């Protein structure tokens, strides 16, 4: 069986979600770094036509979108779905959607700055994205159970989002969200988490 090839970048939180799932399932893989996330050539992204990361190339197929990749991996390597990747509870789906939405907004803001825009606050669309990050964090603060013992895919998304927002300093007043911080801290020493933090990923990047 050929090794999965994961196209991504060290600091991509969407890529990191898949890296964590692969680590939790014990699946060895090759990490192929996209050299330029502003490139307009699909091969940079594992032939993802949307020119985004991550993309997983495995057994002659390319799978795009981090959640879709996670579901495909679980179907093949962990039918019992220990991480509840395929769970259908509304609370779980909403937590995943909010964490993903915050991450998506953050990506747009970061790429806008890298693309040369300097006054993001002066553009109504970007102000809305930033405001939605704050309201999304406030929603998660109310709905995350900081003491639940099970480690789930919703936790994976929340942790990736939180540590990425912290790394880039996108959100304001992060000390306003102690329940999220407590939930993240609970799993921060887990090997799949500790070895894929933004800082660890940058240190390991070639």
C-alpha positions in Angstrom: 0.0 0.0 0.0 1.5 3.3 -1.0 2.0 6.0 1.7 -0.4 8.9 1.7 1.0 12.2 0.4 -0.2 15.2 2.2 0.2 18.6 0.5 0.2 21.5 2.9 2.2 24.1 4.7 3.7 24.0 8.2 1.5 26.8 9.6 -1.8 25.8 7.9 -4.3 24.9 10.6 -6.4 23.1 8.1 -3.4 21.0 7.1 -2.6 20.5 10.8 -6.0 18.9 11.4 -5.2 16.2 9.0 -1.7 15.8 10.4 -3.2 15.2 13.8 -5.7 12.7 12.5 -2.9 10.8 10.7 -0.8 10.8 13.9 -3.7 9.6 16.0 -4.5 6.8 13.6 -0.8 5.8 13.4 -0.7 6.3 9.6 2.8 7.1 8.2 2.7 9.7 5.4 4.8 12.0 3.3 4.4 15.7 3.9 4.9 17.7 0.8 5.2 21.4 1.5 3.5 23.8 -0.8 6.3 26.4 -1.4 4.1 29.4 -2.2 0.5 29.7 -1.0 -0.1 32.5 -3.4 1.0 30.4 -6.4 -1.6 30.0 -9.1 -0.5 26.5 -10.3 -2.7 23.6 -9.2 0.3 21.2 -8.9 1.5 23.3 -6.0 -1.5 22.1 -4.1 -1.5 18.4 -5.1 -3.8 19.2 -8.1 -6.4 20.8 -5.9 -8.4 22.9 -8.4 -9.2 25.4 -5.7 -5.5 26.0 -5.1 -5.7 25.5 -1.4 -4.2 23.2 1.2 -4.5 20.5 2.3 -4.8 17.9 -0.3 -4.3 14.2 0.2 -3.0 12.0 -2.6 -3.4 8.3 -1.9 -4.1 5.2 -3.9 -4.5 7.1 -7.2 -7.0 9.6 -5.8 -6.7 13.2 -4.7 -9.0 14.2 -1.7 -9.5 17.9 -1.0 -10.9 19.7 2.1 -9.5 18.8 5.5 -12.8 17.4 6.8 -13.3 15.2 3.8 -9.8 14.0 4.0 -10.3 13.1 7.7 -13.5 11.1 6.8 -11.7 9.2 4.1 -8.9 8.4 6.4 -11.2 7.2 9.2 -13.2 5.1 6.7 -10.0 3.3 5.7 -7.9 3.2 8.9 -10.3 3.5 11.8 -13.9 2.2 11.1 -14.7 2.5 14.8 -14.2 6.3 14.4 -12.5 6.9 17.8 -12.3 10.6 17.2 -15.9 11.0 16.2 -14.9 12.4 12.8 -18.2 11.3 11.3 -20.4 12.2 14.2 -23.8 13.7 13.4 -24.7 15.4 16.7 -25.7 18.9 16.1 -23.6 20.3 18.9 -20.5 18.6 17.4 -21.3 19.8 13.9 -21.8 23.3 15.1 -18.5 23.4 17.1 -16.7 22.1 14.0 -18.4 24.6 11.7 -17.6 27.6 14.0 -13.9 26.5 14.5 -13.6 26.0 10.7 -15.3 29.3 10.0 -12.9 31.2 12.3 -10.0 29.5 10.6 -11.3 30.4 7.1 -11.7 34.0 8.1 -8.3 34.1 9.5 -6.8 32.7 6.3 -8.5 35.4 4.2 -7.2 38.2 6.5 -3.6 36.8 6.5 -3.5 36.3 2.7 -5.0 39.8 2.2 -2.0 41.2 4.1 0.5 39.1 2.3 -1.1 40.1 -1.0 -0.3 43.7 -0.2 -3.4 45.2 1.4 -2.4 47.3 4.4 -5.7 48.9 5.6 -7.9 45.9 6.3 -10.0 47.8 8.8 -10.9 50.3 6.1 -12.7 47.6 4.1 -16.2 46.6 5.3 -15.8 42.9 4.2 -12.6 42.5 6.2 -14.1 44.2 9.2 -16.9 41.7 9.0 -14.5 38.7 8.9 -12.6 40.0 12.0 -15.9 40.6 13.8 -17.0 37.1 13.0 -13.8 35.7 14.5 -14.7 37.4 17.7 -18.3 36.3 17.8 -17.2 32.8 16.8 -14.8 32.7 19.7 -17.5 34.0 22.1 -19.9 31.2 20.8 -17.3 28.5 21.4 -16.6 29.9 24.8 -20.2 29.2 25.8 -20.5 25.8 24.1 -17.2 24.1 24.7 -17.1 21.7 27.7 -13.7 22.3 29.2 -13.9 19.2 31.4 -15.1 16.5 28.9 -12.6 13.7 28.9 -13.0 12.4 25.4 -10.6 13.7 22.7 -12.6 14.3 19.5 -12.2 15.7 16.0 -14.1 18.8 17.2 -11.3 19.2 19.7 -8.7 18.9 17.0 -10.3 21.7 15.0 -10.7 23.9 18.1 -7.1 23.4 19.2 -5.7 24.1 15.7 -7.8 27.2 15.5 -6.9 28.5 18.9 -3.2 28.0 18.7 -3.1 29.5 15.2 -5.1 32.6 16.3 -2.7 32.9 19.2 0.4 32.5 17.0 -0.7 35.2 14.6 -2.4 37.5 17.1 -5.4 37.9 14.9 -8.1 37.9 17.6 -8.3 40.4 20.5 -8.5 39.7 24.2 -7.9 36.0 24.2 -8.0 36.0 27.9 -11.8 36.5 27.6 -12.1 32.8 26.6 -10.8 30.8 29.6 -13.0 27.8 28.8 -11.4 27.4 25.4 -8.0 27.9 26.8 -8.6 25.3 29.4 -9.8 22.8 26.8 -6.8 23.4 24.7 -4.4 23.1 27.6 -6.0 19.7 28.6 -4.6 18.1 25.4 -1.5 20.3 24.8 0.9 17.6 25.8 -0.7 14.9 23.6 2.0 13.9 21.1 -0.1 14.6 18.0 -0.8 18.1 19.4 2.6 18.9 20.8 4.5 17.9 17.7 2.3 19.9 15.3 2.1 23.3 17.0 2.9 26.3 14.9 6.2 26.7 16.8 7.1 23.0 16.4 6.1 23.0 12.8 8.3 26.0 12.0 11.2 24.5 13.8 10.9 21.2 11.8 10.3 22.9 8.4 13.2 22.6 5.9 
